[in-house]
Amino acid sequence: MTGGEAYKVKLVTDDALDAAISAFLTDPSKPVMIEVRKGSIDVAAAVLVHQWSADELAVEDATPARRRNAVKTAVLLATVG
């Protein structure tokens, strides 16, 4: 199951997703996990694995919305482990 599939069936709420994205963007060095049933998504690992998202976060003049979308994309495409 991916984060997007979990999101579609309401196993991940908008609030949980928004909180995880905000926490990651505030301090990427701190672990941020999204719990999905008996599994979870490590937000930092999801970003690192998704090259486009990692590249977007490296853009110096990226807007906050662009950064949020990059992290959200990585989380929704990540596999729940």
C-alpha positions in Angstrom: 0.0 0.0 0.0 1.2 3.5 -0.8 0.7 6.7 1.2 -1.7 7.8 -1.6 -3.8 4.6 -1.3 -3.9 5.0 2.5 -5.0 8.6 2.0 -7.8 7.7 -0.4 -9.3 5.2 2.1 -8.9 7.7 4.9 -6.2 5.8 6.8 -4.2 9.0 6.6 -6.1 12.2 7.4 -5.5 15.6 6.0 -4.5 16.8 9.4 -2.0 14.0 9.9 -0.5 14.6 6.5 -0.3 18.4 7.0 1.3 18.0 10.4 3.9 15.6 9.2 4.8 17.8 6.2 5.1 20.9 8.5 7.2 19.0 11.0 9.6 17.8 8.3 9.9 21.2 6.7 10.5 22.8 10.1 13.4 20.4 11.0 14.3 17.8 8.4 16.9 16.3 10.8 14.2 15.1 13.3 12.4 11.9 12.5 8.8 12.3 11.3 6.6 9.2 10.9 3.1 8.9 9.6 1.4 5.9 11.2 -0.8 3.8 8.9 -2.5 0.8 10.6 0.4 -1.4 11.7 2.9 0.3 9.4 4.3 3.8 8.9 5.9 6.2 6.4 9.2 7.8 7.3 8.9 11.2 5.7 12.6 11.9 5.3 13.2 8.5 3.7 10.3 9.1 1.3 11.8 12.4 0.2 15.3 10.9 -0.2 13.9 8.0 -2.4 11.8 10.3 -4.6 14.4 12.1 -6.6 12.1 14.9 -7.9 11.1 15.8 -4.4 14.7 15.8 -3.2 15.6 18.1 -6.1 12.7 20.4 -5.4 13.8 20.9 -1.8 17.3 21.7 -2.9 16.1 24.7 -5.0 17.2 27.7 -3.0 14.4 30.1 -4.0 11.6 27.5 -3.9 8.3 28.9 -2.4 6.9 27.3 0.7 4.0 25.9 -1.4 6.5 24.3 -3.8 8.4 22.7 -0.9 5.1 21.4 0.7 4.0 19.9 -2.6 7.4 18.2 -3.0 7.2 16.5 0.4 3.5 15.7 -0.1 4.2 14.0 -3.4 7.0 11.9 -1.9 4.8 10.8 1.0 1.8 9.9 -1.2 4.1 7.8 -3.5 5.9 6.1 -0.6 5.2 2.5 0.3 3.9 2.0 3.8 6.4 -0.2 5.7 
